[in-house]
Amino acid sequence: MKNIAAITAASALVALSTIAATPAAADHHGQKAAKEKCYGVAKAGKNDCAAGPGTSCAGTSKVDYQGNAWKYVDGNACEKMGGSLTPKKGNAKPVPQQG
């Protein structure tokens, strides 16, 4: 039993050291990219919290790409994927930017 406990503890330490050594997601300058609220990209029921009228919190958007519903995305990715950094009208499918 003591050997099992020692092996379990050693495994946990290895796992923690691996996580600590894994680099965080970085932007093109090597800095950690922050998350940003991106409006109009969430599928129905997949938004993050408090999307505005008709929603109370996460998972309450009623239609795909609801303009006032947001979800967190990697920093600098929202507008590239066709979303907006501010609430928008309508439920048009986002059009990703080219290039």
C-alpha positions as CSV (number, residue, x, y, z in Angstrom):
1,M,0.0,0.0,0.0
2,K,2.8,2.4,0.8
3,N,4.3,1.8,-2.6
4,I,1.0,2.7,-4.3
5,A,0.8,5.9,-2.4
6,A,4.4,6.8,-3.2
7,I,3.8,6.1,-6.9
8,T,0.6,8.1,-6.9
9,A,2.3,11.1,-5.3
10,A,5.2,10.9,-7.7
11,S,2.8,10.7,-10.7
12,A,1.0,13.8,-9.4
13,L,4.3,15.8,-9.1
14,V,5.3,14.8,-12.7
15,A,1.9,15.9,-14.0
16,L,2.1,19.2,-12.2
17,S,5.6,19.9,-13.4
18,T,4.5,19.1,-17.0
19,I,1.6,21.6,-16.8
20,A,3.8,24.3,-15.3
21,A,6.3,23.8,-18.1
22,T,3.7,24.0,-20.9
23,P,3.7,27.5,-22.6
24,A,0.5,29.5,-22.6
25,A,-1.2,30.5,-25.8
26,A,0.7,33.5,-27.2
27,D,0.0,36.2,-29.7
28,H,2.4,37.0,-32.6
29,H,4.6,39.1,-30.2
30,G,5.1,36.2,-27.8
31,Q,2.7,37.8,-25.2
32,K,-0.2,35.8,-23.7
33,A,-3.3,36.6,-25.7
34,A,-6.2,37.8,-23.6
35,K,-9.7,36.5,-24.2
36,E,-12.3,38.9,-25.6
37,K,-16.0,39.0,-25.8
38,C,-17.1,38.3,-29.4
39,Y,-20.7,39.1,-30.4
40,G,-22.6,37.3,-33.1
41,V,-20.5,34.1,-33.3
42,A,-22.2,31.8,-30.8
43,K,-24.6,29.1,-31.9
44,A,-28.0,28.9,-30.2
45,G,-27.5,27.9,-26.6
46,K,-23.7,28.2,-26.7
47,N,-23.2,31.8,-25.6
48,D,-21.3,32.8,-22.5
49,C,-23.0,34.8,-19.8
50,A,-25.7,37.5,-20.0
51,A,-26.2,38.2,-23.7
52,G,-28.9,40.8,-23.3
53,P,-32.7,40.9,-23.6
54,G,-34.1,37.4,-23.8
55,T,-31.1,35.8,-22.2
56,S,-30.1,35.5,-18.6
57,C,-26.8,33.7,-18.7
58,A,-24.6,31.1,-20.4
59,G,-26.4,28.9,-22.9
60,T,-29.6,30.9,-23.1
61,S,-29.3,32.5,-26.6
62,K,-32.2,31.5,-28.7
63,V,-30.8,31.6,-32.3
64,D,-27.5,31.0,-34.0
65,Y,-25.3,34.1,-34.2
66,Q,-27.6,36.2,-32.0
67,G,-26.1,39.7,-32.4
68,N,-26.3,40.5,-28.7
69,A,-25.0,37.1,-27.6
70,W,-21.3,36.8,-26.9
71,K,-18.7,34.1,-26.2
72,Y,-15.1,34.4,-25.2
73,V,-12.6,33.8,-27.9
74,D,-8.8,34.2,-28.1
75,G,-7.7,37.8,-28.2
76,N,-7.5,39.4,-31.7
77,A,-9.6,36.5,-33.1
78,C,-13.1,37.9,-32.9
79,E,-13.2,40.3,-35.9
80,K,-11.1,37.8,-38.0
81,M,-13.9,35.2,-37.5
82,G,-16.5,37.7,-38.5
83,G,-17.7,38.7,-35.1
84,S,-18.0,42.1,-33.4
85,L,-16.5,43.5,-30.2
86,T,-19.8,45.2,-29.5
87,P,-23.4,44.0,-29.6
88,K,-24.8,44.1,-33.1
89,K,-28.3,44.0,-34.6
90,G,-29.6,40.9,-36.3
91,N,-28.5,37.3,-36.5
92,A,-26.5,37.2,-39.7
93,K,-24.0,34.4,-40.0
94,P,-20.5,35.8,-39.4
95,V,-18.2,36.1,-42.4
96,P,-14.6,35.4,-41.6
97,Q,-12.1,38.0,-42.9
98,Q,-9.7,36.8,-45.7
99,G,-6.0,37.2,-45.3
